[in-house]
């Protein structure tokens, strides 16, 4: 399996369990939106907290220039750690939600 297809598979397998999160105090569901054509992978949360409608991005990951760019990560432990545990090297993961000048201080790729 080539690198791109391997990364696609790992991302899908890593993100899919987030769809099944059960929130105990609010009526929220998570939805997966995976687009292989553009290599965009999102977990979107939507629902209600009393009279307030909630709609937000839990996770947004994309594959760009053979690296995994994490655009949004609102998980408790960090999706990057899950991707590393699944076999993706830190040198191929960009924490894109950090400014470029901050990324150099992380253990992950700058770009």
C-alpha positions in Angstrom: 0.0 0.0 0.0 1.4 3.4 -0.9 1.9 6.2 1.7 -1.1 8.3 0.6 -3.5 5.4 0.8 -2.0 4.2 4.1 -2.5 7.7 5.6 -6.1 7.9 4.3 -6.8 4.6 5.9 -5.2 5.5 9.2 -7.0 8.8 9.4 -10.4 7.2 8.7 -9.7 4.5 11.3 -8.5 7.1 13.9 -11.3 9.6 13.4 -14.3 7.2 13.1 -14.5 6.3 16.8 -15.2 10.0 17.6 -18.5 9.6 15.8 -19.7 7.4 18.7 -18.9 9.7 21.6 -21.9 9.8 24.0 -22.3 13.2 25.6 -24.1 12.7 28.9 -25.3 16.2 29.7 -26.2 17.6 26.2 -28.0 16.3 23.1 -25.1 16.3 20.7 -24.2 13.9 17.9 -20.9 13.8 15.9 -20.9 13.2 12.2 -18.0 12.1 9.9 -17.4 13.9 6.6 -14.6 12.2 4.7 -13.7 13.4 1.2 -11.1 11.2 -0.5 -11.0 13.5 -3.6 -9.8 16.5 -1.7 -8.3 14.5 1.3 -10.4 16.4 3.8 -11.5 14.6 7.0 -13.8 16.2 9.5 -15.8 15.3 12.6 -18.6 17.8 13.0 -20.6 18.1 16.3 -24.2 19.3 16.2 -27.2 19.2 18.5 -28.9 21.1 21.3 -28.0 22.3 24.8 -31.4 23.3 26.2 -32.5 26.0 23.8 -29.1 26.7 22.3 -28.2 25.0 18.9 -24.6 23.8 18.8 -22.7 23.2 15.6 -18.9 23.0 15.6 -15.9 21.3 14.2 -14.4 18.7 16.6 -11.6 17.6 14.2 -10.4 18.7 10.8 -7.5 16.9 9.2 -6.3 17.2 5.6 -3.5 15.5 3.6 -1.5 18.2 1.8 1.9 17.7 0.1 2.2 14.2 1.6 1.8 15.4 5.1 -1.1 15.4 7.5 -2.2 18.9 8.4 -4.4 19.1 11.6 -6.4 22.3 11.0 -8.7 21.9 14.0 -8.4 19.6 17.1 -10.9 20.1 19.9 -10.3 16.6 21.4 -9.3 16.1 24.9 -6.0 14.2 24.3 -5.1 15.5 20.8 -5.7 13.7 17.6 -2.0 14.0 16.7 -1.1 11.6 19.5 -3.7 9.1 18.1 -2.2 9.4 14.6 1.4 8.8 16.0 0.1 5.8 17.9 -1.3 4.4 14.7 2.1 4.6 13.0 2.3 8.1 11.4 5.7 9.7 12.1 5.7 13.1 13.8 7.7 14.4 10.9 4.6 13.9 8.7 2.1 15.7 11.0 1.7 19.5 11.0 -0.1 21.1 13.8 -1.6 23.7 11.5 -3.7 25.3 14.2 -0.5 26.7 15.6 1.2 29.7 13.9 4.2 28.7 11.8 6.6 30.4 14.2 5.3 28.3 17.1 5.3 25.0 15.2 9.1 24.8 15.3 8.9 24.4 19.1 6.7 21.3 18.8 7.9 17.8 18.1 5.9 17.8 14.9 6.6 19.1 11.3 6.6 22.8 10.7 5.1 22.5 7.2 
